[in-house]
Amino acid sequence: MKQRETLPMFIVLYAAAFMSAFNENIINVALVDIMAEFSTTATTAQWLVTGYMAVMAIVVASCAFLLQRFPFRTLFFTAAACFVVGEALCLFAPSFPLLLAARLLQAIGTGIFTPLMMNAVLACAPRERMGTYLAIGSAAITLGPAFAPVLSGLMVTLVGWRSIFLIPLIAVIVITLAGIPFTKNITQLENVRLDLASLALAAIALPLFVFGLGEISPRPAIGAITVAVAAVLLVVFALRQERIENPLLNMRPLLHNALFALAALLVIIGMMTTFSTSVLLPLYFESVFEYTALAAGLLILPAIVINAITAIIAGRTMDRRGPWPLIPLGFACIVVGQFAIALLGESQNVAAVVSASVVVYAGVGLVMSPVQTAGLGILPNREHPDGVSILNTFIMVAASLGPSLFVGIVSKGAESASAYGTSFQAAQAAGFAEAVFVAAAIGLIGFAVSLFFSYRVRTK
């Protein structure tokens, strides 16, 4: 396809990816209001985030199969239909279970949009500018969360939490109409069959894993048993993919390419940082300082805007110079910023926490698209669709694991602090600091891995 044909399609797909990311995070600043209306705990309410991400992970894992089996345009409009119907249902959901069900329907649509964008870039973008094109996609995915807390916070504060679903509903209707003339069928179809056993394993294992991590802090025994069962199911899933003719998710790039496996690990750590922070910070600002949802969103905005800027810079730098020392520098920023937040969070210093969060998000911007570009560049062209599916699946898994794990730590830490007679605000601040400290320790592992990975890719 010529550039004049692909450019409008890329714009539509970037917009769809932007709205996917926007929709993932619109709920964060509304969680406190939703908890109050439906009388739910933070652990239950965060399933609007983690459950959403778990369903997205299952859908993304199926996207390699879907792209082989169904036309590109069919997948685009199916995703749009799920998105629009889910948003409309959320506007009127009378109970928490129905609200969650509508969010999960949205997740099916958003789980298709992002892989469509990445596969279109890999199929149609010029090879010499691949890093830049992927970085634009990464920035679109990052800018979504940048605007989501502000706009949804404004809507929650002025109109009420249900109004947050109007913006993505209207936007995706417009994107769908634009997609009618501009999206093209760019994939080669094959008569492959869906392996229902693999789909069932993924559908059971991923939510179990997310649930188990969330229970590790409040109920360690239940959490450990659940995680262990989920891990066994995931191993069975991986082994099955190696044995069947048409795997749901071809694990060969992951199991037979050590450098690509390291790239996948770095993606997981980077996304756990992004999505856990995007959930923890609004809860921190609203519960500790009793700020409005709008104020909480505005406090997060600078960090995520910086993230988008550094993502574009990182993509251009990756095209010119490769991953060294770009990726280790990004992880260094993540670790330094997180340790600073952990140390300053309990002191309830808003300006210091916001400043440190800017450092964290700048680091994530330097990491995400270069890691994906380097990881996919290691693979032969024929394995690119499988590599995209693996990375996107891991992104969604990490985005669901991060909030589940860290919200559980916050709840347990706050409960322990309250047992000593600490005020509610101080207890929440203590739980927040404890969760971010754990995140910083995980980031430190990412920094160590990034040193080895970047050096090996540079010398390969």
C-alpha positions in Angstrom: 0.0 0.0 0.0 1.2 3.5 -0.8 1.7 6.1 1.9 -1.3 8.2 0.9 -3.4 5.1 1.5 -1.9 4.0 4.7 -1.6 7.4 6.4 -5.4 7.9 6.9 -5.7 4.3 8.1 -2.9 4.8 10.6 -4.6 8.0 11.9 -7.8 6.1 12.4 -6.0 3.2 14.2 -3.9 5.5 16.3 -7.1 7.3 17.4 -8.7 3.9 18.2 -5.7 3.0 20.3 -5.8 6.4 22.0 -9.4 5.8 23.0 -8.6 2.3 24.1 -6.1 3.7 26.5 -8.3 6.6 27.5 -11.1 4.1 28.3 -8.8 1.9 30.4 -8.2 4.8 32.8 -11.4 6.8 32.9 -12.6 4.7 35.8 -9.6 5.4 38.1 -10.7 8.8 39.4 -14.3 7.6 39.7 -13.5 4.6 41.9 -14.1 6.4 45.2 -17.6 7.6 44.0 -18.4 4.1 42.7 -17.4 2.5 46.0 -19.7 4.9 47.8 -22.7 4.4 45.5 -22.5 0.6 45.4 -21.1 0.1 48.9 -18.1 -1.8 47.7 -14.5 -2.0 49.0 -11.4 -0.8 47.1 -10.4 -4.4 46.5 -13.8 -5.1 44.8 -14.0 -1.8 43.0 -10.5 -2.2 41.4 -11.9 -5.2 39.4 -13.3 -2.5 37.1 -9.7 -2.0 36.3 -8.1 -5.4 36.7 -11.0 -7.4 35.4 -11.1 -5.1 32.4 -7.4 -5.8 31.8 -7.7 -9.5 32.3 -10.4 -9.8 29.6 -8.3 -7.6 27.4 -5.4 -10.0 27.9 -7.5 -12.9 26.8 -8.7 -11.1 23.7 -5.2 -9.9 22.8 -3.9 -13.4 23.2 -6.4 -14.5 20.7 -5.6 -11.7 18.2 -3.0 -13.7 16.2 -5.7 -16.3 15.5 -8.3 -13.6 14.8 -6.1 -11.8 12.3 -5.5 -15.0 10.5 -9.2 -16.0 10.5 -11.1 -12.8 10.0 -10.7 -9.7 7.7 -9.0 -6.7 9.2 -12.1 -4.5 8.6 -14.4 -7.0 10.2 -12.3 -7.1 13.4 -12.2 -3.3 13.5 -15.9 -2.8 13.3 -16.6 -5.7 15.7 -14.3 -4.1 18.2 -16.1 -0.8 17.7 -19.5 -2.4 18.3 -18.4 -4.0 21.6 -16.9 -0.7 22.7 -20.0 1.4 21.9 -22.5 -1.0 23.4 -20.4 -1.4 26.6 -20.2 2.3 27.0 -23.9 2.8 26.6 -24.7 0.0 29.1 -22.4 1.6 31.7 -24.4 4.8 31.6 -27.4 3.1 33.1 -26.1 0.0 35.0 -28.2 -0.2 38.2 -25.8 -2.5 40.1 -22.1 -3.1 40.4 -22.2 -6.6 38.8 -23.9 -5.1 35.7 -21.5 -2.2 35.6 -18.6 -4.7 35.7 -20.2 -6.8 33.0 -20.5 -3.7 30.7 -16.9 -2.8 31.4 -15.8 -6.3 30.4 -17.8 -6.0 27.1 -15.8 -2.8 26.4 -12.6 -4.7 27.2 -13.3 -7.1 24.3 -13.4 -4.1 21.9 -10.3 -2.4 23.3 -8.5 -5.7 23.4 -8.8 -5.8 19.6 -8.0 -2.2 18.8 -4.4 -2.0 20.0 -3.1 -5.2 18.3 -4.8 -4.0 15.0 -2.8 -0.8 15.2 0.5 -2.5 15.9 0.0 -5.2 13.2 -0.9 -2.5 10.7 2.4 -0.6 11.6 4.4 -3.8 11.2 2.8 -4.7 7.9 2.7 -1.2 6.2 5.2 1.2 7.9 8.7 1.7 6.3 11.3 -0.5 7.9 13.7 2.3 8.5 11.1 4.3 10.5 9.6 1.4 12.4 10.7 2.7 15.8 9.1 6.1 15.1 5.8 4.6 14.0 5.7 2.3 17.0 6.6 5.3 19.3 3.7 7.3 17.9 1.4 4.3 18.7 3.0 4.2 22.1 2.4 7.9 22.6 -1.2 7.5 21.5 -1.6 4.8 24.1 0.1 7.0 26.7 -1.7 10.2 25.9 -5.0 8.4 26.5 -4.3 8.1 30.2 -3.0 11.6 30.3 -6.4 13.1 29.3 -8.6 10.5 30.9 -8.0 11.5 34.6 -8.5 15.2 33.8 -11.6 14.9 31.6 -13.2 12.1 33.6 -12.3 14.0 36.8 -14.1 17.1 35.5 -17.1 15.1 34.5 -17.3 13.3 37.9 -16.9 16.6 39.8 -19.5 18.5 37.8 -22.0 15.9 36.6 -21.4 12.6 38.3 -19.4 9.5 37.7 -21.7 8.0 35.1 -21.0 10.8 32.7 -17.4 9.7 32.2 -18.7 7.1 29.6 -20.1 9.8 27.3 -16.8 10.9 26.0 -15.5 7.5 24.8 -19.0 6.6 23.5 -19.2 9.7 21.2 -15.5 9.5 20.2 -15.6 5.8 19.1 -18.8 6.5 17.1 -16.8 9.2 15.2 -13.8 6.9 14.8 -16.0 4.1 13.5 -17.6 6.4 10.9 -14.0 7.5 9.8 -13.0 3.9 9.6 -15.6 3.1 6.9 -13.6 4.7 4.0 -10.1 4.4 5.5 -9.5 1.0 7.0 -8.3 -1.7 4.6 -8.0 -5.4 4.6 -4.2 -5.8 4.9 -3.8 -9.3 6.3 -3.6 -12.7 4.6 -6.4 -15.0 5.8 -6.0 -18.7 6.6 -8.5 -21.4 7.4 -7.3 -21.9 11.0 -9.5 -23.3 13.8 -9.9 -21.9 17.2 -8.6 -24.2 19.9 -11.3 -24.1 22.5 -9.2 -25.8 25.2 -6.5 -23.2 24.9 -9.1 -20.4 25.1 -10.7 -22.0 28.2 -7.3 -22.3 29.9 -6.5 -18.7 29.3 -10.0 -17.5 30.3 -9.6 -19.4 33.7 -5.9 -18.9 34.4 -5.6 -15.1 33.8 -8.4 -13.9 36.1 -7.4 -16.5 38.7 -3.8 -15.1 38.6 -5.0 -11.5 39.0 -7.4 -12.5 41.8 -4.6 -14.4 43.6 -2.2 -11.5 43.5 -4.8 -9.2 44.9 -5.3 -11.6 47.8 -1.6 -12.1 48.6 -1.5 -9.2 51.1 -5.0 -9.4 52.8 -5.3 -13.3 52.7 -1.8 -14.8 52.0 -2.9 -18.4 52.1 -5.8 -18.0 49.7 -3.7 -15.8 47.5 -0.7 -18.2 47.3 -2.9 -21.2 46.5 -4.8 -19.3 43.8 -1.6 -18.0 42.2 -0.1 -21.5 42.3 -3.2 -23.0 40.6 -3.2 -20.2 38.0 0.5 -20.7 37.3 0.0 -24.5 36.7 -2.8 -23.7 34.3 -0.6 -21.2 32.5 2.2 -23.8 32.1 -0.4 -26.3 30.7 -1.5 -23.5 28.3 2.1 -22.9 27.1 2.8 -26.6 26.7 -0.4 -27.1 24.7 0.5 -24.3 22.3 3.7 -26.1 21.5 1.8 -29.3 20.6 -1.2 -28.2 18.6 -1.2 -27.3 14.9 -3.0 -23.9 15.3 -2.0 -22.4 18.7 -4.2 -19.7 20.1 -1.0 -17.9 21.1 2.2 -19.1 19.4 4.7 -19.3 22.2 7.7 -20.2 20.0 9.3 -16.7 20.0 9.1 -16.6 23.7 10.3 -20.1 24.5 13.0 -20.4 21.9 14.5 -16.8 21.9 16.0 -15.8 25.2 16.4 -12.1 24.2 12.8 -11.8 23.1 11.8 -13.4 26.4 13.8 -10.7 28.3 12.1 -8.0 26.2 8.7 -9.5 27.2 9.8 -9.3 30.9 10.8 -5.7 30.6 7.5 -4.9 29.0 5.7 -6.5 31.9 7.7 -4.4 34.4 7.2 -1.2 32.5 3.4 -1.7 32.2 3.0 -2.7 35.8 4.7 0.6 36.7 2.4 2.6 34.4 -1.0 1.1 35.3 -0.4 0.6 39.0 0.7 4.2 39.4 -2.2 5.5 37.4 -4.5 3.7 39.9 -2.6 4.3 43.1 -2.0 8.1 42.6 -5.7 9.0 42.3 -6.6 6.9 45.3 -3.7 8.5 47.2 -4.7 12.1 46.4 -8.4 11.5 47.0 -8.2 9.4 50.2 -5.3 11.1 51.9 -5.9 14.7 50.9 -9.6 14.4 50.1 -9.1 16.1 46.8 -11.8 16.0 44.1 -11.5 13.6 41.2 -10.7 16.6 38.9 -7.9 17.7 41.2 -6.5 14.2 41.3 -6.6 14.0 37.5 -4.9 17.3 37.1 -2.1 16.3 39.5 -1.4 13.2 37.4 -1.5 15.1 34.0 2.0 16.5 34.0 3.6 13.1 34.6 1.7 11.4 31.7 2.3 14.3 29.3 6.0 14.0 30.0 5.6 10.3 29.4 4.2 10.9 25.9 7.0 13.4 25.0 9.7 11.1 26.1 8.1 8.2 24.2 8.4 10.2 20.9 12.0 11.1 21.7 12.8 7.5 22.6 11.3 6.2 19.3 13.4 8.6 17.2 16.5 7.8 19.3 15.9 4.1 18.9 15.8 4.4 15.1 19.1 6.3 15.1 21.1 4.7 17.9 19.5 1.5 19.2 18.5 0.5 22.7 21.8 1.3 24.5 21.9 3.2 26.9 18.3 4.3 26.3 16.5 1.5 28.0 18.7 1.2 31.1 18.4 5.0 31.5 14.6 4.7 31.4 14.6 2.0 34.1 17.0 4.1 36.2 14.4 6.9 36.1 11.7 4.5 37.1 13.6 3.2 40.1 14.8 6.5 41.4 11.3 8.1 41.0 9.5 5.2 42.7 11.9 5.1 45.7 11.4 8.9 46.0 7.6 8.4 46.0 7.9 5.6 48.6 10.0 7.8 50.9 7.9 10.9 50.4 4.4 9.5 50.2 4.0 8.9 53.9 5.1 12.5 54.6 2.0 13.6 52.6 4.1 16.1 50.5 2.0 16.6 47.4 4.5 18.6 45.4 7.3 16.1 46.1 5.1 13.1 45.1 4.0 14.8 41.9 7.6 15.7 41.0 8.8 12.1 41.6 5.9 10.7 39.5 7.1 12.9 36.6 10.5 11.1 36.8 8.8 7.7 36.9 6.6 8.4 33.9 9.5 9.9 31.9 11.4 6.7 32.5 8.4 4.6 31.3 8.4 6.7 28.1 12.0 6.0 27.5 11.4 2.2 27.9 8.2 1.0 26.3 8.5 1.6 22.6 12.3 0.9 22.4 11.8 -2.4 24.3 9.1 -3.5 21.9 11.0 -2.3 18.8 14.2 -4.1 20.0 12.2 -7.3 20.9 10.4 -7.5 17.6 13.6 -6.7 15.7 15.2 -9.8 17.1 12.5 -12.0 15.5 12.3 -13.0 11.8 9.5 -11.3 9.9 7.3 -14.4 9.8 7.1 -14.4 13.6 6.2 -10.7 13.9 2.4 -11.3 14.3 3.1 -13.8 17.0 5.6 -11.4 18.7 3.0 -8.6 18.6 0.4 -10.9 20.2 2.8 -12.0 22.9 3.9 -8.5 23.8 0.4 -7.1 23.8 -0.9 -10.0 25.9 1.9 -9.4 28.4 1.0 -5.7 28.4 -2.6 -6.4 29.3 -1.6 -9.0 31.9 0.8 -6.6 33.5 -1.8 -3.9 33.4 -4.1 -6.1 35.3 -1.5 -7.6 37.7 -0.1 -4.3 38.7 -3.2 -2.6 40.2 -4.4 -5.9 41.7 -1.1 -6.5 43.5 -0.5 -3.0 44.6 -4.1 -2.1 45.7 -4.0 -5.2 47.8 -0.7 -4.0 49.4 -2.2 -0.5 50.0 -5.3 -2.0 51.7 -3.2 -4.3 53.9 -0.7 -1.6 54.8 -3.5 0.9 55.7 -5.2 -1.8 57.8 -2.0 -2.5 59.7 -1.3 1.2 60.3 -4.9 1.7 61.5 -4.5 -1.1 64.1 -2.0 1.2 65.9 -4.5 4.0 66.1 -3.2 6.0 63.1 -5.6 8.4 61.5 -7.4 7.3 58.3 -5.3 9.7 56.1 -2.0 8.7 57.7 -2.9 5.0 57.3 -3.7 5.4 53.6 -0.5 7.2 53.1 1.5 4.4 54.9 -0.2 1.8 52.7 0.5 3.8 49.6 4.2 4.2 50.5 4.5 0.4 51.1 3.0 -0.4 47.7 5.3 2.0 45.8 8.3 0.6 47.7 7.4 -2.9 46.4 7.0 -1.4 42.9 10.4 0.2 43.2 12.0 -3.2 44.1 10.4 -4.7 41.0 11.7 -1.8 38.9 15.2 -2.5 40.2 15.0 -6.0 38.8 14.0 -4.4 35.5 17.0 -2.1 35.6 19.4 -5.1 36.0 17.7 -7.0 33.2 17.8 -4.0 30.9 21.5 -3.6 31.3 22.1 -7.1 30.0 19.4 -7.0 27.4 20.4 -3.7 25.8 24.1 -4.6 25.7 23.3 -8.0 24.1 21.0 -6.4 21.5 23.6 -3.8 20.7 26.4 -6.4 20.1 24.2 -8.9 18.4 
